[in-house]
Amino acid sequence: MPAQPVGQFITHHGFHSKHLKQDRDIRVWLPPGYDEEPRRRYPVLYLHDGQNLYKGGPSFIPGQAWNADTTALDLIGSHQIGSIILVGIDNAGRDRINEYTPTEIAKYPGSGKGAEYGRMLVEELKPFIDSHYRTLKDARNTGLGGSSLGGLISLYLGLTFPNVFGKVAVMSPSVWWDDNYICRLAKRLGRRPNLKIWLDIGTREGDAAVTGARDLHSTLLQVGWKDGVDLRYAEGEGAAHNERAWSDRLPDVLRFLFGDAKRASFGAGGYPMYLTHSAAHAWGGSASPSPAGE
């Protein structure tokens, strides 16, 4: 039996930015067939916390990852999405909170470097990726995503640079940051930008987190996004704040942003549901975020 295609990984070590203090690794996954079709160009999904993305990678919690590579591979192989390139951007360790936040708050001195992080993405990393790989460069084919603070910064940068990022995955976002700053930012928009948004939360992430996600969903609807068209809101039943939960939801994220959104599974209340409470307990899920998952 011939070996199954797995795509290929390329790591760019020590990517340097003039806007940020820390260098970081950039972890690129190319879909099967990339080398065999030299004229083909591909959509790109940029993902934060690159250490946690790929199966077998150096994840914050050993053995727990998003499995973004195997998920994309399965969806591509079953024709649920087209081939895409994944770009994992390693976080900066102790500077992660600073880079993934749009404003500075007193509890975290030095935070609020999200604008500088965004300039690194837009002015340095995306041009680098576009020059080294056969990408579709327009916003419609460029996505950005992350979880927790990574979800917060994804939406902030999507709202700030909708001409660069046309779709965002906002998973378990830290809506609480700076008294729901992200909701205030969305409300200040003069008009809704052309931005497709996946937004989700797990029901075991705590009442405040669920309320924050619902408030953000309501805010986006008020601004002009439409459920099922350019916005999808999901609550993962029994899902906690960790990589396993985000890995479970990732297939529907990719379907909505890059493929057949109609294949998402829905539960009671009209929200897609992924884990039962019993399943969540079976693998020891916790509603408490890890230090890297703030």
Number of C-alpha atoms within 10 A of each C-alpha: 3 4 5 7 11 16 17 14 14 11 13 11 11 12 16 15 18 11 16 15 11 16 15 18 18 23 22 22 22 22 22 18 14 19 12 8 9 9 8 12 16 20 20 31 22 25 25 24 22 25 21 26 28 22 17 13 17 15 18 16 12 10 13 20 24 24 21 22 21 14 18 26 22 15 19 17 14 10 12 19 21 19 23 25 24 26 25 25 23 21 23 18 13 10 15 22 23 22 26 29 24 25 17 16 14 8 8 10 9 14 19 19 20 23 19 18 21 23 18 18 19 16 13 16 20 20 13 13 16 13 11 9 15 17 19 17 19 13 18 20 19 26 25 26 27 26 27 23 29 29 26 28 28 32 29 24 23 27 21 16 17 20 15 21 29 22 28 30 31 29 30 32 28 24 24 17 16 16 10 14 17 24 20 12 13 19 15 10 12 8 10 16 17 17 22 23 30 25 24 27 30 28 21 21 21 16 11 11 22 20 15 19 26 19 15 21 21 14 18 19 14 13 16 13 21 14 14 13 11 16 21 24 21 27 26 25 22 22 28 26 26 25 22 19 25 26 17 17 25 19 19 23 26 24 19 26 25 22 18 16 18 10 12 19 13 13 13 8 8 11 17 20 21 23 20 13 15 10 14 19 14 9 9 9 20 17 17 14 14 12 8 16 19 17
